[in-house]
Amino acid sequence: MSEINKITLDNGVRILVENVPYVRSAAIGLWCKTGSRHELDHEAGITHLIEHMLFKGTERRTAKQIAESIEGRGGMLNAFTDKESTCYYCRVLSDDVANGVDVLSDMMLHSNFDPEELEREEEVVCEEIKRSLDEPSDHVHELHLGYRWGNHPLGKPIIGTEESVRSFRREHIIGYMDRRYRAETVLLSVAGNVNVDEVKAAAEKYLGKIPSGVESSQPERPHGVATVNEVAKDTEQVHFCIGSEGISVYDESDIAVMSVLDSALGGSMSSRLFQEIREKRGLVYSVGSYTLSYGAGGAYTVYGGTSQKNWELVKELVRKEFDDVMKHGLSEDELDRTKRSLAGNLVLALEGMNSRMMRQSRNELNYGRQVTVDEALERLNKVTNDQVVNLANRILGEDKVSTTAIGPF
């Protein structure tokens, strides 16, 4: 593993640079530690809308020129918004890193937020909301967290609502960015064939004047409500989420155990749920599970889609697997195979510069330090069956699990 260099500018902006000399490209991420959970009640969806607007033109570049400045030079450009962070990122050729930092910084710090463009982009986001509502296999996940966490900041949909999105004006965008896009929340992360001094010089030039002074707070841990919510919709399948509390990113002693439990239950084609429900019985096309971990808490979710006539049986089979792992845990062979699979996934991901950039960024944003691959592998190798059983009993009891489904009820 290459050395990851950390530099902090005088104003507090952090920079991470990992030089990987045997590749010909670099991944650049310009992060802001702000997401939907930081929004006030009247700001639902504004973080995601800002992500859209930063592509719409700056003082120096039109929207087309922003795209051409990266894609026209052989790179790619994109962004995403999460509940606790926003990332604007690009992949560039190794001799184009300074230009990549320039473009991303220009977008973040000098966007025009033209009122006409804002009105058009609000319409685009509203279409995105409608598309999500039309896709129950997507919508059920956000609906599930909303039912579980209610009015907690983590329970709010990232995308907002049509009503909230249409209400935003230029001054709302500028006000939110002035409050949240501060030096302490900004992180520049680069991985690839790069020169550390070149990245530092570009960062000082383009990011060195971001003002400091951000309010930092962490909400109380959400306490999920174990409910059953079946939403009637004219669909061919029942799209479902069955889940419980997960773990926070700060529950470091449980992170590896949660990964093992998740992977064994539904994380792959060799997992229990996939083999029992899909392969053995043919009741679904897809079924799996995943974990979400945030600063204040987390969620564990099993998802899938099945016909209405098989819905009750699928629920019973999921419950059966939960009960079995709570009572017996994993067999020795299953535990070893799961840990080996997770270790392989971690190591293989490091073949990609994007994965390296994302990993080092999340370590810095969550922990303020780098969790090395060796440290992560050591934690994984130490996971025992007793730990899996203990965690399963803490989160998978019938009184702790909630169910959300969209279908022809």
C-alpha positions as CSV (number, residue, x, y, z in Angstrom):
1,M,0.0,0.0,0.0
2,S,1.4,3.4,-1.0
3,E,1.9,6.1,1.6
4,I,-1.0,8.5,1.9
5,N,0.2,12.1,2.5
6,K,-2.0,14.4,4.5
7,I,-1.7,18.1,4.3
8,T,-3.8,20.7,6.1
9,L,-3.9,24.2,4.6
10,D,-3.8,27.3,6.9
11,N,-7.5,27.7,6.6
12,G,-8.3,24.1,7.6
13,V,-8.9,22.5,4.2
14,R,-7.5,18.9,4.3
15,I,-5.7,17.3,1.4
16,L,-5.0,13.6,1.0
17,V,-2.6,12.4,-1.8
18,E,-1.6,8.8,-2.6
19,N,0.9,8.4,-5.3
20,V,0.5,5.2,-7.3
21,P,3.3,5.4,-9.8
22,Y,2.4,2.3,-11.9
23,V,-0.9,3.8,-13.3
24,R,-1.4,6.5,-15.9
25,S,-4.4,8.2,-14.3
26,A,-5.7,9.8,-11.1
27,A,-8.9,10.0,-9.3
28,I,-9.7,13.3,-7.7
29,G,-12.5,13.9,-5.2
30,L,-13.5,17.2,-3.8
31,W,-15.7,16.5,-0.7
32,C,-17.8,18.5,1.6
33,K,-18.9,16.9,4.9
34,T,-22.5,18.0,4.5
35,G,-25.5,16.0,3.5
36,S,-29.3,15.7,3.9
37,R,-29.0,15.2,7.7
38,H,-27.5,18.7,8.0
39,E,-30.5,20.4,6.4
40,L,-33.0,22.4,8.4
41,D,-36.6,21.4,8.2
42,H,-37.4,23.9,5.4
43,E,-34.3,22.8,3.4
44,A,-35.2,19.2,2.5
45,G,-33.3,18.3,-0.6
46,I,-31.2,21.4,-0.9
47,T,-27.9,19.6,-0.6
48,H,-28.8,17.4,-3.5
49,L,-30.0,20.4,-5.6
50,I,-26.8,22.2,-5.0
51,E,-24.9,19.1,-6.3
52,H,-26.9,19.5,-9.5
53,M,-26.4,23.3,-9.7
54,L,-22.6,23.1,-9.4
55,F,-22.5,21.7,-12.9
56,K,-24.6,24.5,-14.4
57,G,-21.9,27.2,-14.9
58,T,-19.4,29.3,-13.1
59,E,-17.9,32.8,-13.4
60,R,-15.3,31.3,-15.8
61,R,-17.0,28.3,-17.4
62,T,-20.4,27.5,-18.9
63,A,-22.0,24.2,-18.2
64,K,-20.7,22.9,-21.5
65,Q,-17.2,24.1,-20.8
66,I,-17.2,22.4,-17.4
67,A,-17.9,19.1,-19.0
68,E,-15.5,19.7,-21.9
69,S,-12.7,20.8,-19.4
70,I,-12.7,17.2,-18.1
71,E,-14.3,14.9,-20.7
72,G,-12.7,16.7,-23.6
73,R,-9.3,15.9,-22.2
74,G,-10.0,12.2,-21.8
75,G,-11.5,12.2,-18.3
76,M,-14.8,11.7,-16.6
77,L,-16.8,13.9,-14.2
78,N,-19.6,13.1,-11.7
79,A,-20.9,13.7,-8.2
80,F,-23.1,12.3,-5.5
81,T,-25.0,13.4,-2.4
82,D,-25.3,11.2,0.7
83,K,-26.9,11.8,4.1
84,E,-23.6,13.0,5.6
85,S,-21.4,14.0,2.7
86,T,-21.3,15.3,-0.9
87,C,-18.6,14.5,-3.4
88,Y,-17.6,16.0,-6.7
89,Y,-15.1,13.8,-8.5
90,C,-13.3,13.2,-11.7
91,R,-10.9,10.7,-13.3
92,V,-8.2,12.3,-15.3
93,L,-4.9,11.4,-17.1
94,S,-1.9,11.7,-14.8
95,D,-0.7,14.9,-16.5
96,D,-4.0,16.6,-16.0
97,V,-4.4,16.6,-12.2
98,A,-3.9,20.4,-11.7
99,N,-6.7,21.0,-14.3
100,G,-9.0,18.5,-12.5
101,V,-8.5,20.3,-9.2
102,D,-9.1,23.7,-10.9
103,V,-12.4,22.5,-12.5
104,L,-13.8,20.9,-9.3
105,S,-12.7,24.0,-7.2
106,D,-14.3,26.4,-9.7
107,M,-17.6,24.5,-9.5
108,M,-17.6,24.4,-5.7
109,L,-16.5,28.0,-5.1
110,H,-17.6,30.1,-8.1
111,S,-20.9,28.7,-9.4
112,N,-23.3,31.3,-10.7
113,F,-26.6,29.9,-9.5
114,D,-28.4,31.6,-12.3
115,P,-32.1,31.9,-11.3
116,E,-33.3,30.6,-14.7
117,E,-30.9,27.7,-14.5
118,L,-32.1,27.0,-10.9
119,E,-35.7,26.9,-12.0
120,R,-34.9,24.5,-14.8
121,E,-32.8,22.3,-12.6
122,E,-35.5,22.2,-9.9
123,E,-37.8,20.8,-12.7
124,V,-35.1,18.2,-13.5
125,V,-34.9,17.1,-9.8
126,C,-38.7,16.9,-9.6
127,E,-38.6,14.6,-12.6
128,E,-36.0,12.6,-10.7
129,I,-38.3,12.4,-7.7
130,K,-41.2,11.2,-10.0
131,R,-38.9,8.6,-11.5
132,S,-38.0,7.3,-8.1
133,L,-41.7,7.1,-7.1
134,D,-42.3,5.1,-10.3
135,E,-39.5,2.7,-9.4
136,P,-40.8,0.8,-6.3
137,S,-37.6,-1.2,-6.2
138,D,-35.7,2.0,-5.6
139,H,-38.3,4.0,-3.6
140,V,-38.9,1.2,-1.0
141,H,-35.4,1.8,0.5
142,E,-35.9,5.5,1.2
143,L,-39.4,4.7,2.4
144,H,-38.1,2.1,4.7
145,L,-35.7,4.4,6.4
146,G,-38.4,7.0,6.7
147,Y,-40.7,4.6,8.5
148,R,-37.9,3.4,10.8
149,W,-36.4,6.7,11.7
150,G,-39.3,9.0,11.4
151,N,-38.4,12.7,11.9
152,H,-34.7,11.9,12.8
153,P,-32.3,13.8,10.4
154,L,-31.1,10.5,9.0
155,G,-34.7,9.5,8.1
156,K,-35.2,12.3,5.6
157,P,-35.0,11.5,1.9
158,I,-31.8,12.8,0.3
159,I,-33.7,14.1,-2.7
160,G,-36.3,16.0,-0.8
161,T,-39.9,16.5,-2.0
162,E,-41.4,18.3,-5.0
163,E,-42.8,20.9,-2.8
164,S,-39.5,21.6,-1.0
165,V,-37.4,21.6,-4.1
166,R,-39.7,24.0,-6.0
167,S,-39.5,26.4,-3.0
168,F,-35.7,27.1,-3.2
169,R,-34.4,30.4,-4.5
170,R,-30.9,31.6,-5.2
171,E,-30.5,33.2,-1.8
172,H,-31.4,29.8,-0.1
173,I,-28.7,28.1,-2.0
174,I,-26.1,30.7,-1.2
175,G,-27.2,30.8,2.5
176,Y,-26.8,27.0,2.9
177,M,-23.4,26.9,1.1
178,D,-22.2,29.8,3.3
179,R,-23.2,27.8,6.4
180,R,-22.0,24.4,5.4
181,Y,-19.2,24.7,2.7
182,R,-16.5,25.9,5.1
183,A,-12.8,25.0,5.2
184,E,-13.2,22.5,8.0
185,T,-15.7,20.5,6.0
186,V,-13.8,20.5,2.7
187,L,-11.5,17.6,1.7
188,L,-9.5,17.2,-1.5
189,S,-8.5,13.6,-2.0
190,V,-6.3,12.4,-4.9
191,A,-5.1,8.9,-5.7
192,G,-3.0,7.9,-8.8
193,N,0.1,8.8,-10.6
194,V,0.5,12.2,-9.1
195,N,3.1,14.6,-7.7
196,V,2.3,15.6,-4.1
197,D,3.8,19.0,-4.4
198,E,1.8,19.7,-7.5
199,V,-1.4,18.8,-5.8
200,K,-0.5,20.9,-2.7
201,A,0.2,23.9,-4.9
202,A,-3.1,23.5,-6.8
203,A,-5.0,23.2,-3.5
204,E,-3.4,26.3,-2.0
205,K,-4.2,28.2,-5.2
206,Y,-7.8,27.2,-5.6
207,L,-8.9,26.2,-2.1
208,G,-6.7,28.3,0.3
209,K,-9.2,31.1,0.7
210,I,-12.3,29.2,1.8
211,P,-13.5,30.8,5.0
212,S,-13.4,28.8,8.2
213,G,-15.9,28.5,11.0
214,V,-18.6,25.8,10.7
215,E,-21.0,24.5,13.3
216,S,-20.3,20.9,14.0
217,S,-22.9,18.7,15.7
218,Q,-24.0,15.1,15.8
219,P,-27.7,14.2,16.3
220,E,-28.7,11.6,18.9
221,R,-28.7,8.0,17.7
222,P,-31.9,7.1,16.0
223,H,-34.1,4.5,17.6
224,G,-35.8,2.6,14.9
225,V,-39.5,1.6,15.3
226,A,-40.3,-2.0,14.5
227,T,-43.3,-1.6,12.3
228,V,-44.9,-3.3,9.3
229,N,-45.9,-0.9,6.5
230,E,-47.4,-2.3,3.3
231,V,-48.0,0.4,0.7
232,A,-50.6,-0.3,-2.0
233,K,-49.4,0.3,-5.6
234,D,-50.3,-1.3,-8.9
235,T,-47.1,-3.3,-9.4
236,E,-46.4,-6.8,-10.7
237,Q,-44.2,-7.6,-7.6
238,V,-44.0,-6.9,-3.9
239,H,-40.8,-4.9,-3.4
240,F,-39.7,-5.2,0.1
241,C,-37.2,-4.1,2.8
242,I,-36.9,-6.1,6.0
243,G,-34.4,-4.6,8.5
244,S,-33.2,-3.4,11.8
245,E,-30.7,-1.1,13.4
246,G,-27.2,-1.3,12.1
247,I,-24.0,0.2,13.6
248,S,-22.5,3.6,13.6
249,V,-19.1,4.3,11.8
250,Y,-17.8,4.9,15.3
251,D,-18.8,1.4,16.6
252,E,-15.4,0.3,15.5
253,S,-15.4,-3.0,17.5
254,D,-18.5,-4.1,15.6
255,I,-17.7,-3.0,12.0
256,A,-16.0,-6.2,10.9
257,V,-18.6,-8.4,12.7
258,M,-21.4,-6.5,10.9
259,S,-19.6,-7.0,7.6
260,V,-19.4,-10.8,8.2
261,L,-23.0,-11.1,9.4
262,D,-24.3,-9.1,6.4
263,S,-22.1,-10.9,3.8
264,A,-23.1,-14.4,5.2
265,L,-26.9,-13.6,5.2
266,G,-27.3,-11.7,1.9
267,G,-24.1,-10.1,0.6
268,S,-23.4,-12.4,-2.3
269,M,-24.7,-15.2,-4.5
270,S,-23.3,-17.7,-2.1
271,S,-25.1,-16.1,0.9
272,R,-27.9,-17.9,2.8
273,L,-30.8,-15.8,1.6
274,F,-29.8,-16.0,-2.1
275,Q,-29.2,-19.7,-1.9
276,E,-32.4,-20.5,0.0
277,I,-34.9,-18.1,-1.5
278,R,-33.6,-17.6,-5.1
279,E,-31.6,-20.8,-5.9
280,K,-33.3,-23.5,-4.0
281,R,-36.9,-22.2,-4.2
282,G,-37.0,-19.8,-7.1
283,L,-39.2,-17.3,-5.2
284,V,-37.3,-14.1,-6.3
285,Y,-35.2,-12.8,-9.1
286,S,-33.0,-10.9,-6.7
287,V,-32.6,-10.9,-2.9
288,G,-29.7,-9.5,-0.8
289,S,-28.8,-7.3,2.1
290,Y,-26.6,-4.3,2.9
291,T,-25.6,-2.1,5.8
292,L,-25.6,1.7,6.1
293,S,-23.3,3.3,8.7
294,Y,-23.4,7.0,9.6
295,G,-22.0,9.0,12.5
296,A,-25.2,8.8,14.6
297,G,-26.2,5.3,13.8
298,G,-26.9,2.8,11.0
299,A,-29.3,0.3,9.4
300,Y,-29.2,-3.3,8.3
301,T,-31.6,-4.2,5.5
302,V,-32.6,-7.2,3.5
303,Y,-34.3,-6.3,0.2
304,G,-35.8,-8.1,-2.8
305,G,-38.9,-8.5,-4.9
306,T,-41.4,-11.4,-5.2
307,S,-44.9,-12.1,-6.3
308,Q,-47.8,-11.4,-4.0
309,K,-48.6,-15.1,-3.6
310,N,-45.1,-15.8,-2.4
311,W,-44.7,-12.7,-0.2
312,E,-45.7,-14.4,3.1
313,L,-43.4,-17.4,2.5
314,V,-40.5,-15.1,1.7
315,K,-41.0,-13.2,4.9
316,E,-41.1,-16.5,6.8
317,L,-37.8,-17.6,5.2
318,V,-36.0,-14.4,6.0
319,R,-37.2,-14.7,9.6
320,K,-36.0,-18.3,9.7
321,E,-32.5,-17.3,8.6
322,F,-32.5,-14.5,11.2
323,D,-33.5,-17.0,13.9
324,D,-30.9,-19.6,12.8
325,V,-28.0,-17.1,12.9
326,M,-29.2,-15.8,16.2
327,K,-29.2,-19.3,17.7
328,H,-26.3,-21.0,16.0
329,G,-24.3,-18.3,14.1
330,L,-22.2,-19.5,11.2
331,S,-20.5,-22.9,10.7
332,E,-16.7,-22.8,10.9
333,D,-16.4,-23.3,7.1
334,E,-19.0,-20.6,6.4
335,L,-17.3,-18.1,8.7
336,D,-13.9,-18.8,7.1
337,R,-15.4,-18.5,3.5
338,T,-17.1,-15.2,4.4
339,K,-14.0,-13.6,5.9
340,R,-12.0,-14.7,2.9
341,S,-14.5,-13.3,0.5
342,L,-14.6,-9.9,2.4
343,A,-10.8,-9.8,2.5
344,G,-10.6,-10.4,-1.2
345,N,-13.2,-7.7,-2.0
346,L,-11.2,-5.2,0.1
347,V,-7.9,-6.0,-1.6
348,L,-9.3,-6.2,-5.1
349,A,-11.0,-2.8,-4.8
350,L,-7.6,-1.3,-4.3
351,E,-6.8,-2.1,-8.0
352,G,-9.0,0.9,-8.9
353,M,-8.0,4.6,-8.3
354,N,-11.6,5.6,-7.6
355,S,-11.8,3.0,-4.9
356,R,-8.6,4.1,-3.3
357,M,-9.7,7.8,-3.4
358,M,-13.1,6.9,-1.9
359,R,-11.6,4.7,0.8
360,Q,-9.0,7.2,2.1
361,S,-11.6,10.0,2.0
362,R,-14.2,8.2,4.1
363,N,-11.5,7.2,6.6
364,E,-10.5,10.8,7.0
365,L,-14.1,12.2,7.1
366,N,-15.2,9.5,9.6
367,Y,-12.1,9.0,11.8
368,G,-9.7,11.7,11.0
369,R,-7.1,9.1,10.2
370,Q,-6.4,6.2,7.8
371,V,-7.5,2.8,8.8
372,T,-4.9,0.7,7.0
373,V,-5.7,-2.3,4.9
374,D,-3.6,-4.4,7.3
375,E,-5.6,-3.1,10.3
376,A,-8.9,-3.8,8.5
377,L,-7.8,-7.3,7.5
378,E,-6.6,-8.0,11.1
379,R,-10.0,-7.0,12.5
380,L,-11.7,-9.2,10.0
381,N,-9.6,-12.2,10.7
382,K,-10.3,-11.9,14.4
383,V,-14.1,-12.1,14.1
384,T,-15.5,-15.1,16.0
385,N,-18.7,-16.9,15.7
386,D,-19.6,-15.8,19.3
387,Q,-19.4,-12.2,18.1
388,V,-21.7,-12.9,15.1
389,V,-24.2,-14.6,17.4
390,N,-24.0,-11.7,19.9
391,L,-24.6,-9.0,17.2
392,A,-27.4,-11.0,15.6
393,N,-29.2,-11.2,18.9
394,R,-28.8,-7.5,19.5
395,I,-30.3,-6.4,16.1
396,L,-32.4,-9.2,14.6
397,G,-35.0,-10.1,17.3
398,E,-38.6,-10.0,16.1
399,D,-39.3,-7.0,18.3
400,K,-36.4,-5.1,16.6
401,V,-37.1,-5.8,12.9
402,S,-39.4,-3.6,10.7
403,T,-40.8,-4.4,7.3
404,T,-41.7,-2.1,4.4
405,A,-43.2,-3.3,1.2
406,I,-44.7,-1.8,-1.9
407,G,-47.0,-4.0,-3.9
408,P,-50.6,-4.8,-5.1
409,F,-52.0,-5.1,-1.6
